[in-house]
Amino acid sequence: MRNIIDLNGLWDFVVDLDPKYHTTPNYAKPDWNRRHWQKVSVPGVWNLYAEKYSIYEGVCWFAREFTIPTLPDGSTALLRFGAVNYRCEVFVNGERVGEHEGGYTEFVIDVSPLVHEGDNYIAVKVDNRATSTRLPGVLGYFNYGGIHRDVTLEIYPAAYLADVFVKGHPKAGGGVLQVTGKCGAVRTDTLEVVVSCNGVREKATVALDGTFAIELDVPDVQPWSPENPNLYHTVVALGCGEDIFDEWGFDVGFRALAICDSKIQLNGQGTFLKGICYIYDSPAFGLVLRPEQFERDIILLKELGVNAIRSHFPLSHSFLNACDRAGIMVWVEIPVYCIFPGDDERGTVFADAEWQRLAMTMLEEMITQAKNHPSVILYGIGNECNLKNPEAEPFFRNLAARARELDPTRLLSYACAYGNTGPMADIVDILGINEYWGWYDVIFDNDRSLSSKEIDLKKLDDLLQKHTAKHRKPLLLTEFGADAIPGYLSQKLALWSEDYQAEFLRKTYAVAQRCPRLCGTFPFGFADYRDPSKEINEYWDGMNYKGVVTYNRKRKRAFFALKSIYGGLDKGEGV
């Protein structure tokens, strides 16, 4: 069986203030003197290690020793990082073993030739400079740096499960479970995979190329849904005869997604996504997805009446496991944001082979870590890019085609700025619309004054009616909202007040309910968070205040307004 060595814990850490002069990575050498380095926790973000690093963007190094007790001949050793923001280079025992770009997806590096029994050394160079960040192209949330998800070393003495995809579909009297995958280090034609679920057990022979496929009829299972998030523990084991080489466990949900009559169907029933945009940022943990924070968030989301969230970047297994259990549907997306060349510009990043490769890799990694979670129902392939540029269409068509190839069981969407859908109606399953009428148009027209102003959403009403007439695609209202300074109350609905924000949501839903193709709403957002994209003025102070709860998770008045709206939907009122 595999041996998993947990590399979380204390690492040595140092800031590299002159990385351009350090072309020879002395910091990567096992015998480098690290007595002056700081001891820090991994997972972690350096912005919270000390006040002096709070807004630091640059290059830092992490290093530690680890011990491998035994290493049988022919073993495979895989180094797995949950996520590192943003770029990293990895060194093992002084040798460079790999690199990765992208701050939110898991990646694996084969280090078999370099590790040995006894003491070993790992060093990681991390670079979060905004000038080196390509996706996202615009940092709409705080640019934390560090190794912010789990790190493990996996030792496999023999063949192992390299990839598994479990797909549960409901049917009369139970469900059908399809399991496909690929094994590594296959050296014999006698390997078998055995799948066990809810008392049913089936096996299949592994092909010489390492692939396998099994289908089980599983009686007496109930469908997964937000109201009843039924999960069934499933074990996938790889072995030969009585010997088990590797084993994975999953909590499987049997559920079916479809689009019918311009509506989302879950298990054959129309489903309205009572959503909210969820940008994870914790005062205590920063970007680190710690259960102490996200379990508390999920309790608040359930109290709010939310059944879906939209995350602007891929999420960790632990967070998605929690959503599986809680019955919260999840939209995850790759950070292809705000790429905005001119309408007629040529040679844009959309046509750049390296950018195409990066976006595709992020998509593939996101799907790999999300595909076995029943809570994940939507993959987002982009947000607020200039779709009028002709080079955008093939870029997004290729992403959509690859997503459907890897996982045809999920729906695809894209968030269009102010309804500029371009070719997206022909590319994705559901159109998303981001709009902030009643907020940005008002505060900038009004010179950011706190004086009251009528909430006019006629442009939103016109847009929804136009798309209802133009497209047969279902629509999602994927971003809308207003900033509210915590604790600022105003009976006159002054701008920036909690009262204005709450009334803004009520009026938006009054307009939205007139759109027959609308199948979900995602107000922006759940909690206030650090946002470097906003100008610093007397109201914005490095924070985005559109949350219905504060940065410290205190409920604003908009929380209760949205709770009332979503509670009304449960009673058959409104949208």
Buried (B, 14 or more C-beta within 10 A) or exposed (E): BBBEBEBBEEBBBBBBEEBEEBEEBEBBBBEBEBEEBBEBBBBBBBBBBEEEBEEBBBBBBBBBEBEBEEBEEEBBBBBBBBBBBBBBBBBBBBEBBBEBBBBBBBBBBEBBEBBEEEEBBBBBBBBBBEEEBBBBBBBBBBBBBBBBBBBBBBBBBBBBBBBBBBBBBBBEEBBBBBBBBBBBBBEEEEBBBBBBBBEBEBEBEBBEEBEBEBEBEBEEBBBBBBEEBBBBEBEBBBBBEEEEBBBBEBBBBBBBBEBEEBBBBBBEEEBBBBBBBBBBBBBEBBBBBBEEBBEEBBEBBBEBBBBBBBBBBBBBBBBBBBBBBBBBBBBBBBBBBBBBBEEEBEEBBBBBEEBBEBBBBBBBBBBBBBBBBBBBBBBBBBBBBBBBBBBBBEBBBBBBEBBBEBBEBBBBBBBBBBBBBBBBBEBBBBBBBBBBBBBEEBBEEEEBEBEBBEBEBEBBBEBBBEBBEEBEBBBBBBBBBBBBBBEBEBEEBBBBBBBBBBBBBBBBBBBBBEBBBBBBBBBBBBBBBBBBEBEEEEBBEEBBBBBBBBBEBEBBBBBBBBBBBBBBBEEEEBB
